[in-house]
Amino acid sequence: MKEQTDILEEIIPMLAIKTNFKEIEELLCANSNLPGPRGNLTLAYNFAACFQGENLSDDLLDLLIRWVNIPEAEAPANHPREYLPFCGILSLGAHYCYTNKETQHLILYQFKSAMNDKRWRTREGAAMGLQLIAENNFPAIKEYFIRCYPDASYLEKRAFVAALAHPPILHHKEIARFSLKMGGDILADFAASDPLDRRSEHFAVLSKGLQYALSVFVEALPEEGFALLKEYAVVRHPEVDKILRSNLSKSRLTKKYAPQVAEVLAIMEARGRC
């Protein structure tokens, strides 16, 4: 496998010529680290950085969109070609803040598709691409999440919380507060959920995402965060209980906020004895 810088130095000149796109695909796939447990994130981020600018040709935009929409049959999970949808959606996220409103709308449409993809890597790429947008234009992400939330699928909500559980943006208190509120909204949805919903794979994916994301939000805004955890500590619901206990076990909370963690756990234990 080539060095990351060598791969990029080879790819960058090719981006200007449409006839080279096939070779770019081959280079990315060959250096994807797939099959394997972890794709080549460094290369993917460096490739996406190539699109952080205004000058993106229609051909390149079409290429990225085509990659995002490669079906599972042509790029199954853990296959080298699965790397292309991942790189595609990450690159669209990198470009979003540099383009016009019409193209931004088109990009967000691709995100909706990627957030609901059957392949977990493509869904993860969508969350990471949203993080790139949030780093540069959080108001756009906030507006998008608020607008989409009422009709969002479980997989879309999972992408929302995963995108928000991003420490580089959470040092802004207003962002941390918005993120914590969204986590609380999802907890409320869980508390009111139908038992049949809890059997679905997509419900489980969202639950797993919230099992770590809340602790990231609480770490960023501890006073308000622990108040939220206490509010739901009295709720008798198996999924809410699982989410709270998972977050309370994270070292980011246990090491810095042991008394507060113990207080929430005590509320949960007292509820269990009632």
C-alpha positions in Angstrom: 0.0 0.0 0.0 1.3 3.5 -0.9 1.9 6.3 1.6 -1.1 8.6 2.1 0.7 11.6 0.7 1.8 9.7 -2.3 -1.8 8.6 -3.1 -3.1 12.1 -2.8 -0.3 13.5 -4.9 -1.3 11.0 -7.6 -5.0 11.7 -7.3 -5.1 15.5 -7.1 -4.0 16.1 -10.7 -6.5 13.5 -11.9 -9.5 15.3 -10.5 -9.4 17.8 -13.3 -9.8 15.2 -16.1 -13.0 13.2 -16.3 -11.3 10.3 -18.1 -9.2 9.7 -15.0 -12.2 9.2 -12.6 -12.1 5.4 -13.0 -8.4 5.3 -12.0 -9.2 7.5 -9.0 -11.8 4.9 -7.9 -9.3 2.1 -8.3 -6.7 4.0 -6.3 -9.1 4.7 -3.4 -10.4 1.1 -3.4 -6.9 -0.3 -3.4 -5.9 1.8 -0.4 -9.2 1.5 1.5 -8.0 -1.0 4.1 -11.1 -3.1 3.1 -11.9 -5.8 3.7 -11.0 -5.2 7.4 -12.4 -3.8 10.6 -11.4 -0.2 10.0 -11.4 1.7 6.7 -8.7 4.2 5.8 -10.1 7.3 7.6 -6.9 9.3 7.0 -7.1 9.0 3.3 -10.8 9.6 3.3 -10.5 12.9 5.2 -7.5 14.0 3.1 -9.4 13.2 -0.1 -12.5 15.1 1.2 -10.3 18.1 2.0 -9.7 18.4 -1.8 -13.3 19.6 -2.1 -13.1 22.4 0.5 -13.4 25.2 -2.0 -15.7 26.8 -4.5 -14.2 25.4 -7.6 -15.9 22.0 -8.0 -16.8 21.0 -11.6 -20.2 19.6 -12.5 -18.4 16.4 -13.4 -16.8 16.0 -10.0 -20.0 16.8 -8.2 -21.8 14.2 -10.3 -19.0 11.7 -9.5 -19.4 12.2 -5.7 -23.1 11.8 -6.0 -22.8 8.7 -8.1 -20.5 7.2 -5.5 -23.0 7.9 -2.7 -25.6 6.1 -4.7 -23.7 3.0 -5.5 -26.1 0.2 -4.4 -25.2 -2.4 -1.9 -25.3 -5.1 -4.6 -22.3 -3.4 -6.3 -20.5 -2.3 -3.2 -21.4 -4.7 -0.4 -20.4 -4.3 3.3 -16.6 -4.6 3.9 -15.8 -4.7 0.1 -13.2 -2.3 -1.1 -15.9 -0.5 -3.3 -17.9 0.3 -0.1 -15.2 2.9 0.4 -16.5 5.0 -2.5 -19.9 5.8 -0.9 -18.1 6.7 2.3 -15.6 9.0 0.5 -18.4 10.4 -1.6 -20.6 11.6 1.3 -17.7 12.8 3.4 -16.5 14.9 0.4 -19.9 16.3 -0.1 -19.9 17.4 3.5 -16.5 19.0 3.0 -17.8 21.0 0.0 -21.2 22.0 1.4 -20.1 25.4 2.9 -18.4 26.5 -0.2 -21.2 26.1 -2.7 -24.5 27.7 -3.7 -27.9 27.1 -2.1 -29.1 24.9 -5.0 -26.1 22.6 -4.7 -26.4 22.6 -0.9 -30.0 21.4 -1.2 -28.8 18.7 -3.6 -26.1 17.7 -1.1 -28.5 17.4 1.8 -30.7 15.2 -0.3 -27.7 12.8 -0.7 -27.2 12.9 3.1 -30.8 11.8 3.7 -30.1 8.8 1.4 -26.7 8.0 3.1 -28.2 8.3 6.6 -30.7 5.6 5.8 -28.3 3.3 3.9 -28.2 -0.4 4.9 -24.4 -0.3 5.2 -23.1 1.0 8.5 -20.0 2.6 7.0 -22.0 4.7 4.6 -24.2 5.8 7.6 -21.1 6.6 9.5 -19.7 8.6 6.6 -23.0 10.6 6.6 -22.5 11.5 10.3 -18.9 12.4 9.8 -19.8 14.6 6.8 -22.4 16.4 8.9 -19.7 17.1 11.4 -17.6 18.7 8.7 -20.5 21.0 7.9 -21.1 21.7 11.6 -17.5 22.8 12.1 -17.9 25.5 9.5 -21.6 26.4 9.6 -23.4 25.1 12.6 -26.5 27.3 12.1 -27.1 25.4 8.8 -26.9 22.1 10.6 -29.1 23.3 13.4 -31.8 24.4 11.0 -31.6 21.2 9.0 -31.9 19.0 12.1 -34.8 21.0 13.5 -36.6 20.9 10.2 -36.1 17.2 9.6 -36.5 15.9 13.2 -40.4 15.6 13.3 -40.4 13.1 10.4 -36.9 11.7 10.8 -36.3 7.9 10.8 -34.5 6.2 13.6 -31.4 6.0 11.4 -31.6 9.7 10.6 -31.9 10.6 14.3 -28.9 8.3 15.0 -26.9 10.4 12.4 -28.0 13.6 14.1 -26.7 12.6 17.6 -23.6 11.1 16.2 -22.8 14.3 14.3 -23.4 16.4 17.4 -21.3 14.1 19.6 -18.2 15.9 18.2 -16.0 17.6 20.8 -14.6 20.2 18.5 -18.0 21.9 18.2 -19.2 21.3 21.7 -16.9 23.9 23.4 -19.5 26.4 22.2 -22.1 26.3 24.9 -25.0 27.1 22.7 -24.1 24.1 20.5 -23.7 21.8 23.5 -27.1 23.0 24.8 -28.8 22.3 21.5 -27.1 18.8 21.3 -28.2 18.0 24.9 -31.8 19.0 24.1 -31.8 16.8 21.0 -30.5 13.9 23.2 -33.3 14.6 25.6 -35.9 14.7 22.9 -34.8 11.3 21.7 -34.9 9.9 25.2 -38.5 11.2 25.5 -39.3 9.4 22.2 -37.8 6.2 23.6 -39.8 6.5 26.8 -43.0 6.8 24.8 -42.0 4.1 22.2 -44.2 1.1 21.3 -42.8 -2.3 22.3 -42.9 -3.4 18.7 -40.6 -0.5 17.7 -38.0 -1.7 20.2 -37.7 -4.9 18.2 -36.5 -3.2 15.1 -32.9 -3.1 14.0 -33.1 0.6 13.3 -34.3 1.3 16.8 -31.4 -0.6 18.2 -29.0 1.4 16.0 -30.3 4.6 17.4 -30.2 3.3 21.0 -26.6 2.3 20.5 -25.7 5.7 19.3 -27.4 7.4 22.2 -25.6 5.0 24.6 -22.4 7.0 24.1 -23.5 10.4 22.7 -25.3 11.6 25.8 -22.1 11.3 27.9 -20.3 13.5 25.3 -23.0 16.2 25.7 -23.0 15.9 29.5 -19.3 16.3 29.6 -19.6 19.5 27.6 -22.4 20.9 29.8 -22.2 19.0 33.1 -24.7 20.9 35.2 -27.5 20.8 32.7 -26.5 17.4 31.5 -26.7 15.7 34.9 -30.0 17.4 35.5 -31.3 15.7 32.3 -30.0 12.3 33.4 -31.7 12.7 36.8 -34.9 13.6 35.1 -34.9 10.3 33.2 -33.4 8.3 36.0 -36.9 8.0 37.5 -38.4 6.7 34.2 -39.3 3.0 34.2 -38.4 1.9 30.7 -35.9 -0.8 29.7 -34.3 1.1 26.8 -34.0 4.4 28.7 -32.4 2.5 31.6 -29.9 0.8 29.2 -29.0 4.2 27.7 -28.5 5.9 31.0 -26.4 3.1 32.5 -24.2 2.9 29.4 -23.5 6.7 29.5 -22.9 6.7 33.2 -20.2 4.0 32.8 -18.2 6.1 30.3 -14.8 7.2 31.7 -15.4 10.8 30.5 -18.0 11.0 33.2 -16.8 8.6 35.9 -13.3 10.1 36.1 -14.4 13.8 36.3 -17.9 13.6 37.8 -17.9 10.5 40.1 -20.3 12.1 42.7 -22.8 13.2 40.1 -22.7 9.8 38.4 -23.3 8.1 41.8 -26.2 10.4 42.5 -27.9 9.5 39.2 -27.3 5.8 39.8 -28.7 6.1 43.3 -31.9 7.5 41.9 -32.2 4.6 39.5 -31.6 2.1 42.2 -34.2 3.7 44.5 -36.7 3.7 41.6 -36.0 0.0 41.2 -36.9 -0.8 44.8 -40.2 1.1 44.7 
